[in-house]
Amino acid sequence: MASRAFSASALIPAPPQDVYAVFADYHHSHPQILPKPPFAGLTVEQGGVGAGTVIMAHMRVLGQTQHFRATVTEPEPGRVLVETTDTGYITTFQVEPRANGRQSYVTITTELTGRTGLAGAIEGWLVARMLRPAYVRELANVAAFVAARAR
C-alpha cells in the first residue's frame, strides 16, 4: 500500500477560534462551506460539534455519488480537528493563529493509503486533481463565511 497526502493552506482574516468553530460545527456551518461539487451533502449521524461527531458525507466522483462515514476527533481542541473515514482517508483541519490572533493560517490535509503500481498512481492523480482545488475553494468559503458572520 502506498501512502499519499494532499493539502491546501490559506491565511484567513479572522480569529482562530471563529475559524475553528466553523469546521467543528457539523450541524450548521461546516455543511455550508463544503464546495459543491464535489461534495453533494453531509448528514450528522451522532453528535454534531467537535469530537465524537459521526458524519455521512456524499461526494460526486466521476459521475457517481460516493458515500463515506467519518468519525471526528480533536487531538488539539481549538487547533486541530481530524475526520477519519471508513474508506481509510484521514482529513486534518489545522488552524494556527497569526497576527496576534487576528488572523488564522489554515491547512486542510487528506492522507490516504492506496494501491501501489499503475493503479495507485492513477488513483493518486485523480484524488489530488479533485481534492486540492476543492480544498482551495473550501478555504475561500470559510473566509467568506466568517466575514459574513462578522458583519
CYANA upper distance limits for C-alpha pairs under 8 A (distance plus 0.5 A):
  1 MET  CA    113 THR  CA      6.56
  1 MET  CA    114 GLY  CA      5.91
  1 MET  CA    115 ARG  CA      5.53
  1 MET  CA    116 THR  CA      6.05
  2 ALA  CA    113 THR  CA      5.97
  2 ALA  CA    114 GLY  CA      5.71
  2 ALA  CA    115 ARG  CA      6.28
  2 ALA  CA    116 THR  CA      5.91
  2 ALA  CA    120 GLY  CA      7.73
  3 SER  CA    111 GLU  CA      7.57
  3 SER  CA    112 LEU  CA      6.19
  3 SER  CA    113 THR  CA      4.86
  3 SER  CA    114 GLY  CA      6.74
  4 ARG  CA    111 GLU  CA      6.12
  4 ARG  CA    112 LEU  CA      5.95
  4 ARG  CA    113 THR  CA      6.91
  4 ARG  CA    114 GLY  CA      8.17
  4 ARG  CA    124 GLY  CA      7.64
  5 ALA  CA    109 THR  CA      7.17
  5 ALA  CA    110 THR  CA      5.99
  5 ALA  CA    111 GLU  CA      4.75
  5 ALA  CA    112 LEU  CA      6.92
  6 PHE  CA    109 THR  CA      6.03
  6 PHE  CA    110 THR  CA      5.83
  6 PHE  CA    111 GLU  CA      7.08
  6 PHE  CA    128 ALA  CA      6.67
  6 PHE  CA    131 LEU  CA      7.63
  6 PHE  CA    132 ARG  CA      6.99
  7 SER  CA    107 THR  CA      7.28
  7 SER  CA    108 ILE  CA      5.90
  7 SER  CA    109 THR  CA      4.62
  7 SER  CA    110 THR  CA      6.85
  7 SER  CA    131 LEU  CA      8.38
  7 SER  CA    132 ARG  CA      6.62
  7 SER  CA    135 TYR  CA      7.75
  8 ALA  CA    107 THR  CA      6.18
  8 ALA  CA    108 ILE  CA      6.08
  8 ALA  CA    109 THR  CA      7.23
  8 ALA  CA    132 ARG  CA      6.67
  8 ALA  CA    135 TYR  CA      6.35
  8 ALA  CA    136 VAL  CA      6.46
  9 SER  CA    105 TYR  CA      7.56
  9 SER  CA    106 VAL  CA      5.91
  9 SER  CA    107 THR  CA      4.70
  9 SER  CA    108 ILE  CA      6.93
  9 SER  CA    136 VAL  CA      7.88
  9 SER  CA    139 LEU  CA      8.00
 10 ALA  CA    105 TYR  CA      6.29
 10 ALA  CA    106 VAL  CA      5.97
 10 ALA  CA    107 THR  CA      7.21
 10 ALA  CA    136 VAL  CA      8.38
 10 ALA  CA    139 LEU  CA      7.06
 11 LEU  CA    103 GLN  CA      7.42
 11 LEU  CA    104 SER  CA      6.19
 11 LEU  CA    105 TYR  CA      4.96
 11 LEU  CA    106 VAL  CA      6.82
 12 ILE  CA    103 GLN  CA      6.21
 12 ILE  CA    104 SER  CA      5.62
 12 ILE  CA    105 TYR  CA      6.73
 12 ILE  CA    106 VAL  CA      7.72
 12 ILE  CA    143 ALA  CA      6.12
 13 PRO  CA    102 ARG  CA      7.21
 13 PRO  CA    103 GLN  CA      5.03
 13 PRO  CA    104 SER  CA      6.97
 13 PRO  CA    143 ALA  CA      7.58
 14 ALA  CA     18 ASP  CA      7.21
 14 ALA  CA     19 VAL  CA      7.19
 14 ALA  CA    102 ARG  CA      6.13
 14 ALA  CA    103 GLN  CA      5.13
 14 ALA  CA    104 SER  CA      6.58
 14 ALA  CA    143 ALA  CA      8.07
 14 ALA  CA    146 VAL  CA      7.40
 14 ALA  CA    147 ALA  CA      7.98
 15 PRO  CA     19 VAL  CA      7.02
 15 PRO  CA     97 PRO  CA      7.68
 15 PRO  CA    101 GLY  CA      5.95
 15 PRO  CA    102 ARG  CA      5.17
 15 PRO  CA    103 GLN  CA      5.52
 15 PRO  CA    104 SER  CA      6.45
 16 PRO  CA     20 TYR  CA      6.42
 16 PRO  CA     78 GLY  CA      8.32
 16 PRO  CA     79 ARG  CA      8.28
 16 PRO  CA     95 VAL  CA      6.69
 16 PRO  CA     96 GLU  CA      7.09
 16 PRO  CA     97 PRO  CA      6.11
 16 PRO  CA    101 GLY  CA      7.07
 16 PRO  CA    102 ARG  CA      8.03
 16 PRO  CA    103 GLN  CA      7.06
 16 PRO  CA    104 SER  CA      5.57
 17 GLN  CA     21 ALA  CA      6.53
 17 GLN  CA     78 GLY  CA      6.93
 18 ASP  CA     22 VAL  CA      7.16
 18 ASP  CA    146 VAL  CA      7.47
 19 VAL  CA     23 PHE  CA      7.41
 19 VAL  CA     95 VAL  CA      7.93
 19 VAL  CA    104 SER  CA      7.79
 19 VAL  CA    142 VAL  CA      7.64
 19 VAL  CA    146 VAL  CA      7.33
 20 TYR  CA     24 ALA  CA      6.71
 20 TYR  CA     78 GLY  CA      6.55
 20 TYR  CA     79 ARG  CA      7.30
 20 TYR  CA     95 VAL  CA      6.94
 21 ALA  CA     25 ASP  CA      6.56
 21 ALA  CA     78 GLY  CA      8.29
 22 VAL  CA     29 SER  CA      5.70
 22 VAL  CA     30 HIS  CA      6.15
 22 VAL  CA    142 VAL  CA      7.83
 22 VAL  CA    146 VAL  CA      8.37
 23 PHE  CA     29 SER  CA      7.58
 23 PHE  CA     30 HIS  CA      5.68
 23 PHE  CA     81 LEU  CA      8.34
 23 PHE  CA     93 PHE  CA      8.08
 24 ALA  CA     30 HIS  CA      7.48
 24 ALA  CA     48 GLY  CA      8.45
 24 ALA  CA     49 VAL  CA      5.82
 24 ALA  CA     50 GLY  CA      5.19
 24 ALA  CA     81 LEU  CA      7.78
 25 ASP  CA     29 SER  CA      6.14
 25 ASP  CA     30 HIS  CA      6.17
 25 ASP  CA     48 GLY  CA      6.73
 25 ASP  CA     49 VAL  CA      5.17
 25 ASP  CA     50 GLY  CA      7.16
 26 TYR  CA     30 HIS  CA      5.48
 26 TYR  CA     31 PRO  CA      6.85
 26 TYR  CA     44 VAL  CA      7.23
 26 TYR  CA     48 GLY  CA      5.54
 26 TYR  CA     49 VAL  CA      6.37
 26 TYR  CA     50 GLY  CA      8.32
 26 TYR  CA     53 THR  CA      8.40
 26 TYR  CA     55 ILE  CA      8.44
 27 HIS  CA     31 PRO  CA      7.63
 27 HIS  CA     44 VAL  CA      7.17
 27 HIS  CA     48 GLY  CA      5.98
 27 HIS  CA     49 VAL  CA      7.78
 28 HIS  CA     32 GLN  CA      7.40
 29 SER  CA     33 ILE  CA      7.14
 30 HIS  CA     34 LEU  CA      7.17
 31 PRO  CA     41 GLY  CA      7.49
 31 PRO  CA     42 LEU  CA      6.62
 33 ILE  CA    138 GLU  CA      6.31
 33 ILE  CA    141 ASN  CA      5.63
 33 ILE  CA    142 VAL  CA      6.34
 33 ILE  CA    145 PHE  CA      7.80
 34 LEU  CA     39 PHE  CA      6.83
 34 LEU  CA    138 GLU  CA      6.23
 34 LEU  CA    141 ASN  CA      8.06
 35 PRO  CA     39 PHE  CA      6.42
 35 PRO  CA    134 ALA  CA      6.57
 35 PRO  CA    135 TYR  CA      8.44
 35 PRO  CA    137 ARG  CA      6.65
 35 PRO  CA    138 GLU  CA      6.11
 35 PRO  CA    141 ASN  CA      8.16
 36 LYS  CA     40 ALA  CA      6.58
 37 PRO  CA     59 MET  CA      7.97
 37 PRO  CA     60 ARG  CA      7.24
 38 PRO  CA     59 MET  CA      5.83
 38 PRO  CA     60 ARG  CA      5.62
 38 PRO  CA     61 VAL  CA      7.27
 38 PRO  CA    130 MET  CA      8.07
 38 PRO  CA    134 ALA  CA      7.70
 39 PHE  CA     57 ALA  CA      8.09
 39 PHE  CA     58 HIS  CA      6.43
 39 PHE  CA     59 MET  CA      4.78
 39 PHE  CA     60 ARG  CA      6.77
 40 ALA  CA     57 ALA  CA      8.29
 40 ALA  CA     58 HIS  CA      5.67
 40 ALA  CA     59 MET  CA      5.59
 40 ALA  CA     60 ARG  CA      6.92
 40 ALA  CA     65 THR  CA      8.42
 41 GLY  CA     57 ALA  CA      6.49
 41 GLY  CA     58 HIS  CA      5.62
 41 GLY  CA     59 MET  CA      7.65
 42 LEU  CA     55 ILE  CA      7.25
 42 LEU  CA     56 MET  CA      6.24
 42 LEU  CA     57 ALA  CA      4.94
 42 LEU  CA     58 HIS  CA      6.60
 43 THR  CA     55 ILE  CA      6.05
 43 THR  CA     56 MET  CA      5.58
 43 THR  CA     57 ALA  CA      6.88
 44 VAL  CA     48 GLY  CA      6.56
 44 VAL  CA     53 THR  CA      7.85
 44 VAL  CA     54 VAL  CA      6.66
 44 VAL  CA     55 ILE  CA      5.01
 44 VAL  CA     56 MET  CA      6.94
 45 GLU  CA     53 THR  CA      8.01
 45 GLU  CA     54 VAL  CA      5.88
 45 GLU  CA     55 ILE  CA      5.85
 45 GLU  CA     56 MET  CA      7.41
 46 GLN  CA     52 GLY  CA      7.90
 46 GLN  CA     53 THR  CA      5.78
 46 GLN  CA     54 VAL  CA      5.44
 46 GLN  CA     55 ILE  CA      7.52
 47 GLY  CA     52 GLY  CA      6.66
 47 GLY  CA     53 THR  CA      4.92
 47 GLY  CA     54 VAL  CA      7.13
 48 GLY  CA     52 GLY  CA      8.48
 48 GLY  CA     53 THR  CA      5.59
 48 GLY  CA     54 VAL  CA      7.89
 49 VAL  CA     53 THR  CA      6.77
 50 GLY  CA     72 VAL  CA      6.99
 50 GLY  CA     73 THR  CA      7.34
 50 GLY  CA     74 GLU  CA      7.28
 50 GLY  CA     81 LEU  CA      7.95
 51 ALA  CA     72 VAL  CA      5.63
 51 ALA  CA     73 THR  CA      4.82
 51 ALA  CA     74 GLU  CA      5.91
 51 ALA  CA     81 LEU  CA      8.42
 52 GLY  CA     71 THR  CA      7.16
 52 GLY  CA     72 VAL  CA      6.12
 52 GLY  CA     73 THR  CA      6.76
 53 THR  CA     71 THR  CA      6.43
 53 THR  CA     72 VAL  CA      5.72
 53 THR  CA     73 THR  CA      8.26
 54 VAL  CA     69 ARG  CA      7.55
 54 VAL  CA     70 ALA  CA      6.17
 54 VAL  CA     71 THR  CA      5.05
 54 VAL  CA     72 VAL  CA      6.76
 55 ILE  CA     69 ARG  CA      6.11
 55 ILE  CA     70 ALA  CA      5.83
 55 ILE  CA     71 THR  CA      7.08
 56 MET  CA     67 HIS  CA      7.20
 56 MET  CA     68 PHE  CA      6.14
 56 MET  CA     69 ARG  CA      4.90
 56 MET  CA     70 ALA  CA      6.93
 57 ALA  CA     67 HIS  CA      6.18
 57 ALA  CA     68 PHE  CA      5.97
 57 ALA  CA     69 ARG  CA      6.81
 57 ALA  CA     70 ALA  CA      8.17
 58 HIS  CA     65 THR  CA      7.02
 58 HIS  CA     66 GLN  CA      6.18
 58 HIS  CA     67 HIS  CA      5.14
 58 HIS  CA     68 PHE  CA      7.24
 59 MET  CA     65 THR  CA      5.95
 59 MET  CA     66 GLN  CA      5.65
 59 MET  CA     67 HIS  CA      6.97
 60 ARG  CA     64 GLN  CA      5.88
 60 ARG  CA     65 THR  CA      4.91
 60 ARG  CA     66 GLN  CA      6.61
 61 VAL  CA     65 THR  CA      6.70
 61 VAL  CA     66 GLN  CA      7.18
 68 PHE  CA     85 THR  CA      6.93
 68 PHE  CA     86 ASP  CA      6.81
 68 PHE  CA     87 THR  CA      7.23
 69 ARG  CA     85 THR  CA      5.93
 69 ARG  CA     86 ASP  CA      6.10
 69 ARG  CA     87 THR  CA      8.45
 70 ALA  CA     83 GLU  CA      6.13
 70 ALA  CA     84 THR  CA      5.62
 70 ALA  CA     85 THR  CA      4.51
 70 ALA  CA     86 ASP  CA      6.77
 71 THR  CA     83 GLU  CA      6.01
 71 THR  CA     84 THR  CA      5.87
 71 THR  CA     85 THR  CA      6.98
 72 VAL  CA     81 LEU  CA      7.54
 72 VAL  CA     82 VAL  CA      6.06
 72 VAL  CA     83 GLU  CA      5.10
 72 VAL  CA     84 THR  CA      7.06
 73 THR  CA     81 LEU  CA      6.48
 73 THR  CA     82 VAL  CA      5.72
 73 THR  CA     83 GLU  CA      7.10
 74 GLU  CA     78 GLY  CA      8.43
 74 GLU  CA     80 VAL  CA      6.35
 74 GLU  CA     81 LEU  CA      5.08
 74 GLU  CA     82 VAL  CA      6.61
 75 PRO  CA     80 VAL  CA      6.58
 75 PRO  CA     81 LEU  CA      7.19
 75 PRO  CA     82 VAL  CA      8.02
 76 GLU  CA     80 VAL  CA      5.41
 76 GLU  CA     81 LEU  CA      7.64
 77 PRO  CA     81 LEU  CA      7.53
 78 GLY  CA     95 VAL  CA      8.23
 79 ARG  CA     94 GLN  CA      6.25
 79 ARG  CA     95 VAL  CA      5.47
 79 ARG  CA     96 GLU  CA      7.01
 80 VAL  CA     92 THR  CA      7.37
 80 VAL  CA     93 PHE  CA      6.21
 80 VAL  CA     94 GLN  CA      5.12
 80 VAL  CA     95 VAL  CA      6.94
 81 LEU  CA     92 THR  CA      6.31
 81 LEU  CA     93 PHE  CA      5.68
 81 LEU  CA     94 GLN  CA      7.13
 82 VAL  CA     90 ILE  CA      7.38
 82 VAL  CA     91 THR  CA      6.15
 82 VAL  CA     92 THR  CA      4.96
 82 VAL  CA     93 PHE  CA      6.80
 83 GLU  CA     90 ILE  CA      6.22
 83 GLU  CA     91 THR  CA      5.62
 83 GLU  CA     92 THR  CA      6.96
 84 THR  CA     88 GLY  CA      7.48
 84 THR  CA     89 TYR  CA      6.53
 84 THR  CA     90 ILE  CA      5.05
 84 THR  CA     91 THR  CA      7.01
 85 THR  CA     89 TYR  CA      5.84
 85 THR  CA     90 ILE  CA      6.86
 88 GLY  CA    112 LEU  CA      6.59
 88 GLY  CA    113 THR  CA      7.12
 89 TYR  CA    110 THR  CA      6.99
 89 TYR  CA    111 GLU  CA      6.23
 89 TYR  CA    112 LEU  CA      5.18
 89 TYR  CA    113 THR  CA      7.78
 90 ILE  CA    109 THR  CA      8.49
 90 ILE  CA    110 THR  CA      5.92
 90 ILE  CA    111 GLU  CA      5.67
 90 ILE  CA    112 LEU  CA      6.99
 91 THR  CA    108 ILE  CA      7.44
 91 THR  CA    109 THR  CA      5.95
 91 THR  CA    110 THR  CA      4.68
 91 THR  CA    111 GLU  CA      6.92
 92 THR  CA    107 THR  CA      8.29
 92 THR  CA    108 ILE  CA      6.15
 92 THR  CA    109 THR  CA      5.71
 92 THR  CA    110 THR  CA      6.90
 93 PHE  CA    106 VAL  CA      7.60
 93 PHE  CA    107 THR  CA      6.42
 93 PHE  CA    108 ILE  CA      5.25
 93 PHE  CA    109 THR  CA      7.27
 94 GLN  CA    106 VAL  CA      6.07
 94 GLN  CA    107 THR  CA      5.72
 94 GLN  CA    108 ILE  CA      7.00
 95 VAL  CA    104 SER  CA      6.62
 95 VAL  CA    105 TYR  CA      6.30
 95 VAL  CA    106 VAL  CA      5.12
 95 VAL  CA    107 THR  CA      7.27
 96 GLU  CA    104 SER  CA      5.96
 96 GLU  CA    105 TYR  CA      5.55
 96 GLU  CA    106 VAL  CA      6.85
 97 PRO  CA    101 GLY  CA      5.54
 97 PRO  CA    102 ARG  CA      7.90
 97 PRO  CA    103 GLN  CA      6.54
 97 PRO  CA    104 SER  CA      5.27
 97 PRO  CA    105 TYR  CA      6.83
 98 ARG  CA    102 ARG  CA      6.98
 98 ARG  CA    103 GLN  CA      5.43
 98 ARG  CA    104 SER  CA      5.93
 98 ARG  CA    105 TYR  CA      7.05
 99 ALA  CA    103 GLN  CA      6.21
106 VAL  CA    139 LEU  CA      8.21
108 ILE  CA    135 TYR  CA      7.18
114 GLY  CA    120 GLY  CA      6.54
114 GLY  CA    123 GLU  CA      8.05
114 GLY  CA    124 GLY  CA      8.31
115 ARG  CA    119 ALA  CA      6.82
115 ARG  CA    120 GLY  CA      4.76
115 ARG  CA    121 ALA  CA      8.45
115 ARG  CA    123 GLU  CA      8.23
116 THR  CA    120 GLY  CA      4.92
116 THR  CA    121 ALA  CA      7.47
117 GLY  CA    121 ALA  CA      6.73
118 LEU  CA    122 ILE  CA      6.69
119 ALA  CA    123 GLU  CA      6.61
120 GLY  CA    124 GLY  CA      6.47
121 ALA  CA    125 TRP  CA      6.64
122 ILE  CA    126 LEU  CA      6.64
123 GLU  CA    127 VAL  CA      6.58
124 GLY  CA    128 ALA  CA      6.50
125 TRP  CA    129 ARG  CA      6.52
126 LEU  CA    130 MET  CA      6.75
127 VAL  CA    131 LEU  CA      6.35
128 ALA  CA    132 ARG  CA      6.22
129 ARG  CA    133 PRO  CA      7.54
130 MET  CA    134 ALA  CA      6.86
131 LEU  CA    135 TYR  CA      6.48
132 ARG  CA    136 VAL  CA      6.82
133 PRO  CA    137 ARG  CA      6.79
134 ALA  CA    138 GLU  CA      6.55
135 TYR  CA    139 LEU  CA      6.58
136 VAL  CA    140 ALA  CA      6.90
137 ARG  CA    141 ASN  CA      6.58
138 GLU  CA    142 VAL  CA      6.70
139 LEU  CA    143 ALA  CA      6.84
140 ALA  CA    144 ALA  CA      6.76
141 ASN  CA    145 PHE  CA      6.46
142 VAL  CA    146 VAL  CA      6.68
143 ALA  CA    147 ALA  CA      6.62
144 ALA  CA    148 ALA  CA      6.59
145 PHE  CA    149 ARG  CA      6.80
146 VAL  CA    150 ALA  CA      6.68
147 ALA  CA    151 ARG  CA      7.22
